[in-house]
């Protein structure tokens, strides 16, 4: 505990020093960010843990630096450092991660020439354990271009690296992700988005190729994502749909096939938006686990609705499982009345109340003070409070 208090005191001094330099920072176009979050987590039956996350960032003249440090009562937990240089058509960046020992070092080069984006990532990762570190290299080559009339193509090639879709935010079907906005919004309402990375495997050999084609033209939306591995074709995913402008109505169907052209999944999505009301229906079918004439079976269905009333946004999601039985319901309430914002997410399952998350913040003079609490029937699971401070021109 004394070490934690000492670190928090150092953070406070840092904020004061940074705040004192705001005037001179503005003169050189300097922007900065300081954030500190303290998290209390119960450890049943009678213990607890207190963690802290310190974030520092600044940018000036095309150069940016960001650092995120995590520690708790046992000491140092993680450190992530990111440096980036923007030279116009060329961008360079490097990311280093300790968790708590060296885990990841990624050097990225991105180049834009005549509408074609070229990227190369070189990665050194520890794929072993703390007791027995094992280091391996990986590389990912990216080529992408938005051609004309809403058409685009993206190619990712991994050497010593798999799970390349994580470079695209983990989004396997781009238009499905767009139309399922309400579902995705509720999934991340009280949790930070996952920091997805490719997976490094032993040996610097060809491991995976991902090719994506997208078309968004005259109301028609379509895409194809194809995966290859060292053995050839491994998977394909197709999207085809149409969207109208007034009212905003979209239909989309997706189909997935494995490397043997066997149908593995089907999704149907309907998304309707009229004024402040939005409704989305998602029905999915999955691969049948037993060998029967019908290769797929009903996997589940979800409905999401959002509407705004007197400046307050209400969003609900209701899901049913493959047996047509109620699975869960989520209810979210969001409101912003300057300078205060509030959001709440409540989850119910077949047994009744499951969990709730409450978040609130207030912003003034560039400082945001926030707090978050999560609890269920067993009691409080997490309490977080902290501040974010942004300054500069």
N, C-alpha and C positions, 0 to 999 in steps of 0.2 A: 504493500500500500504506500509506503513512503516514496518508493521509486515512481509509482504512478502519479502521486501528487507533485513530485518534482517535475515530471514531464509535462503535466498540465500547466504548471507555473511557467515553464519555459515557453510553452505555446502561447500563453497570454502575453508574455514579454515580446514574443515574435510579432504578435498582432499589433501591439502598441508601436513597435519600431516601424512596422510596415505602414501603419496608419500615419505615423509622423512624416513619412516620406512621400505622401500622396501628392503634395504640391509640386515637388520637384519631378515626380514620376510623370505627371500630366504634361510637363514641358517637353518631354522626349517621346511622347506617344506610348508610354508604358501602361499596360493593363495587368492587373494581378488578381489573384483569388486566394483566400484562406478559408478553410473549413475545418471545424472540429466537431466530432460527434462522440458522445459518451453513451455506452450501451450497458444496461443492467440485464443479466440473464440468470434466472434461478437455476440451480443445479440440485434437483431432488436427491435426498429428502430434505436436507437442512442447509445446504451450501448455496453459493452463488458465485458469479463471475462478473467482473466489470472490465469492459474493453473500451478502447478509444481508437478512433480513426482520424488521423490528421492529414488534410489535403492542402497542398501548396501548388500554385501554378502562376506563371507569368508569360507574357508574350511581348515582343518588341521587334519591329523591323523584320518581320518574316521569320523570326525565331521564337519557338515556344518551348516551355519546360513545364512538366507536371510531375508531382510526386504524391504518392499515397502511402502512408505508413500506418500499420496496425499493431497494437500491443494490448496486452491485458495484464491481469495480476501476476501471471507467470513470467512476463517479460515480452520481448520482441516477438511478433507473429509474422508479419509480412511487410514487404517493401516493393512498390512498383514505381519505376522511374521511366518517363517518356520524354524524349527530346525530338523535335521536328524542325526542319528548315524548309521554307517555301521559297523557291527560286523562280516562281512563275510557272513555266512549263514542266519543271522538275521539282519533285518533293522528296525529301529524305527524312526518315524517321528511325528512331531506335527505341526499343522497349526492353527493359531489364526487370526481371521479377525474382525476388527472394521470398520463399514461402515455407519455413523461415530461412532455409538454405537456398543456394542458387538453384533456380528452377528453369528459367527461360531467358533467352537473349535473342531478340528478333530485329534484324536490320532490313528496312524496306526502302525500295526505290520505285517511284511512280513517275511516269513520263507521259505527256499528252502531245500527240503529233497529228495534225490534220484530222481531228475528230476521233482518233484512235487512242485509247488509254492502254498503256503497257505498265505492268507492275511486276516486280520481282521481290520476294521475301526470302531472306536467308535466316534460318532458325537453328540455334544450338539449344538443346533441351536436356535436362536430367530426367531420364525415363526410368531410373532405378529407384532405390529407397534411400532414406536418410543414412542407414547403416552401410549400404553398398551403392554409392552413386554410379550411374551408368549414363554416359553422355552420347548423344547421337545428333547427327545433322539432318536437316530437312530443308527443302526449298519449294516454293510455290510460284509458278509463273502465271500471270493473269493478262488476258487480252480481252478488251471489250470495246464496243462501238455502238453508238446510236445511229443507225444508218439514215433512213428517211421515213417519213409518214408513220411514225410510231413504232418502227421496227428496230430491234436491238439484238445484239449477240454478245455473249460472255463465255469465255473459255478459261478454265482453271486447270492447271496441270501440277500434280504433286509428286515430288521425289522424296521418299522417306517421310511422306506426310499423307494423312488420310483425313476424312471428315472435312473436306474442302468447302462444303456448303456453309460452314461456320463463318467463312470470309464474307458470305452474303447475308450475314446476320442470322444464320440458321434457318433461313426461309427457303423451303423446298418448292413452294408454289407461290409465286409473287402476287398473282391476282387474288388467290384465295386469302392470302394474308391481308390484302387491302380490304376485301369485302368483309372479313371477319374482324374488323376493327374493334367492335364492342367486346368480343370475347377476349381479344389480345389486351385490350385496355384494362379489363377486370383482372387479368392474370398478373399484370405488372403494377396495379394500382397501389399496393402496399409493399411491393418488393422492387429492388433495383433490377434493371435488365441484366441478364447474365452476360458476363464478359467472355464471349465465345472465342476459342482458339482452335486451330487445327490440332490434330493428334500426331505426334512424332513417333515413328516406329523404328526398330533397329534396321540399319542398312540404308545406304543412300541409293535406292533404286526407284524406278517408276512404280507408283502405288495406286494412283487414282487420277482420273480425268473427268471433269464435269463440264458439260456444254449446255448452255441455256439460250433459247431463242424466245423472244417476246414480240407480240404484235398488239397494238392498240390503235385501231384505225376505223373510222366511221362507225363507232359504236361497238365493233367487234373486238373482243379481247381473247387472246390465245397465247399459250406458251408451251414449250417443251423443254424439259430438263432431263438430260441423259447422263448416266454415270458409267464409266468404264474402270476396270481394274486390270491387274496383270493378266487375268484370264480372259479378258474381252468384255463384252457388254454385261453389266451387272444389274441395271435398273433403268426404267424410264417412267416419266410422269408427264401426263398431258393435261392441259387446261383449255377449255373452250366455253365461251359465253358471250353475252351481249348485254349492253347497258343503254338505257334510255335516259334522256336528259330531264324531261318534265312529265310526270314527277320522276325523281331520281330512282330508277328501278334497274336492278342488275340480276341476271341469272348466270350461274356458272356451274359447270360440271367438270370434275377431275377424275382421271383414271390412272392407276399405277400398274406397271408390269415388271416382273422380275427378268433376269437375264435369259429365261427360256420362253419369254412372251406369254407367261401365265398371268392372268389378271389377279392382282393382289388387293386392290382397294378401289372404292368409288366414293366420291363425295358430291353432294348437291348443295348449292348455296343460293339463297334468295335474299337480296338486300334491298330494302325499300326505305326511302327517306322523304317525308312530307313535312315541310317547314321545320319545326323543332323536334319532330318525332322521327325516330329511326328504328326499324325492325329488321332483324336478321334471323334467318332460319338456316341451320346447318344439319344435314343428315349424312351419315357416313356408313359405309359397308366395309367390312374387313375380310381378310382371307379366312376361309373356313378351316378350322383346325383339324377336321377329319376329312378323309378322302370321300367326297360325295359328288354327284353329278353337278351340283351348283358350287362353283369355286369360291363364292363369297357369301357372307351372311350379314344380316343387319347388325351394325356395331353400336348405334346409338343416335340420339337426336338432341339438338340443343336449340333453344330460342333465346334471343336477347332483344331487349327493348330499352330505349333511352328516350327521355323527354325532359324538356326544361320548363320549370314553373317558377315564376317570380325570381329569376336569377339563380335558382338551385337546379342542378342537373341530377336526375334520378336514372340509374341504370340497373337493370335486373337481367339475370341469366338463369334459365331453368334447363337442366339436363336430365335425359332419360338414358338408361343403359341398354345393352343388347337384348335384355328380357322385357323391354318396354316398361320397366319399373323406374320410379323416381330415383335419381342419383344424387343431385344436389341443386341448391338454389343460392345464388349470390345476389345481394342487394347493396348497391353503392349509392352514396349521397355525396355530392361535391358542391361546394359553394365558395365564391370569392367575393368578399366585400372589402375592398381596399381599406387598409393594408393587410387584412386578415384573410387567410384561406383555410378551408377545412374539408376533410374527406373522411368517409367512413365506409368500411366494407364488412358486411356480415354474411356468414356462410351457414347454411342449413344442409343437413343430410337426412337420410331416412329415419334417424333417431331423434331429429329435432335440431336445436341449436348446436353448431359445431365450433365456430370461432368468430372473433371480431377483431378488426384492426381500426384504430382511430389515429388520424394525423391532423396536425394543425400547425400553422406558421404565421408569423407576422413580419413584415418587411418595413424598414425605415432607414433612411440615410445610407442605403447600400448594404445594410446588414439584415440578414434573414435569420430569425430565431425560430427553431422548430422543435417539435416533440412528437413522438409516436409511441403507441402502446399496442401490444398484441396479447390477447388472452382467450382462453377457452374454459370448459367446465373445470379443468384442473387448477385454474388460477391464471396468474400473469405469466406469460411466456417470454416477454421482452419489453423493455422500456428504453427508449432512446431520446436523448435531447442534445441539442448542439446549435451551432450557428454557421452561416456562410457569409463571407464578407468579400464583396467585389469592389475594386477601386481602379482608378486610372481613367484615361481618356477613352 
